[in-house]
Amino acid sequence: MKFNTKVLHAGIHPDPSTGAIMTPIFQTSTYVQDGPGNHKGFEYARTQNPTRQVLEENLAALENGFGGICFGSGMAAMDAIIKLLKSGDDVLATNDLYGGSYRLLVRLFQQFGIESRFIPMQNTDYIQSQIKPNTKLIWVETPTNPLLNIIDIAAVCKLAKANNILVCVDNTFASPYLQNPLDLGADLVLHSATKYLGGHSDVVHGAIVAKSKEQYEQLKFIQNASGAVPGPMDCFLILRGIKTLHLRVQRSCENAKVLAEYLLKHPKISKVLYPGFPSHPNHHIAKAQMKDFGAMISFDLKDGQFESAKKVLSNTKLFACAESLGGVESLIGHPASMTHASIPREDRIANGLTDSLIRLSVGVEDIDDLKDDLNQAIG
Ligand SMILES: *Cc1c(COP(=O)(O)O)cnc(C)c1O
């Protein structure tokens, strides 16, 4: 089955009892057994839920993995993955990554003896030089957030495999429509389904797809043992969002391409970060591992001022000033004061995340309206 068919059909069947074409929302906490231990495969809803199960099967198909495991948020999904590790283990993570991922690794798991180091991952030799005997996990986020660097997933996985290290790719920014890390050698892929998978800014949800049965079973165990499961209504909303994933992401990418070129020519803008430009340092990797270049754009203002960036964000009318990304409506954000405020300023600036950097999540509105809005807001 091709991707555009999988979004609608993989793991999804009409309800056998009624013929309902939509997956029912099984809003139940328990299941009646014919006799003790004599059940239909469902005992208690933390452990199994039929709505969630359909979503997990669909996600496994979209990412070409063995199985999907769903959680109440992207961070809960990441939390489950870090619990595969033990005290004394070392994590190498992308230096330019989602602020909440940094916070979870540093402020939560460090106190349990799991060490994390944040490094640039564009150069594979450099990653190799950073591997220690206790390095057990490489955490890759690509495109990176908010600098939109591209990391060569296949090259990182090759290196990791040679050193017996697990690789997880946070695929939230690309979505499974644009990029499938398991096909490139990754062991696990993580999604904040809150973003492109849900796509309508109406639900918080997270998911993992595991390539192997072994890791799938370990994560299923953690899902049930720790219990950070999503509710059935949320699973239904993600399933509904996925039905149009290919159409939404395709249109968003088309709009982003036009806006990136417009911004590049703007006299008040010093640089535009967008992997679709042939001049982008990792353009060739993006071209090889992604179907299109995504719908996230970051740009910096010539005057470099925190206040000037904030003014642009207050002036837009269509681009809503909000955290998050991947919804049908376009959003504008200021990483330094919003999504990345939890990263110390020196670390932020050292990584190129300046005070005047602005990030766009381009939606599916009419391109002329989006362009006009940025034009009037930047001035
Ligand atoms: C939003 C996001 C997360 C966290 O997901 P939640 O659903 O908000 O918990 C993780 N990684 C990336 C890249 C994100 O954008």
The ligand as a MOL file (V3000), in Angstrom:
LIG
                    3D

  0  0  0     0  0            999 V3000
M  V30 BEGIN CTAB
M  V30 COUNTS 15 15 0 0 0
M  V30 BEGIN ATOM
M  V30 1 C 6.1460 19.6280 20.5510 0
M  V30 2 C 7.3470 18.7990 20.3880 0
M  V30 3 C 7.6690 17.8110 21.3160 0
M  V30 4 C 6.8510 17.5690 22.5640 0
M  V30 5 O 5.5880 17.0880 22.2820 0
M  V30 6 P 4.2870 17.3870 23.2030 0
M  V30 7 O 3.2080 16.6910 22.4490 0
M  V30 8 O 4.1410 18.8690 23.2630 0
M  V30 9 O 4.5600 16.7930 24.5340 0
M  V30 10 C 8.8030 17.0400 21.0700 0
M  V30 11 N 9.5810 17.2530 20.0030 0
M  V30 12 C 9.3070 18.2030 19.0910 0
M  V30 13 C 10.2070 18.3890 17.9160 0
M  V30 14 C 8.1870 19.0170 19.2510 0
M  V30 15 O 7.9290 19.9760 18.3630 0
M  V30 END ATOM
M  V30 BEGIN BOND
M  V30 1 1 1 2
M  V30 2 1 2 3
M  V30 3 2 2 14
M  V30 4 1 3 4
M  V30 5 2 3 10
M  V30 6 1 4 5
M  V30 7 1 5 6
M  V30 8 2 6 7
M  V30 9 1 6 8
M  V30 10 1 6 9
M  V30 11 1 10 11
M  V30 12 2 11 12
M  V30 13 1 12 13
M  V30 14 1 12 14
M  V30 15 1 14 15
M  V30 END BOND
M  V30 END CTAB
M  END
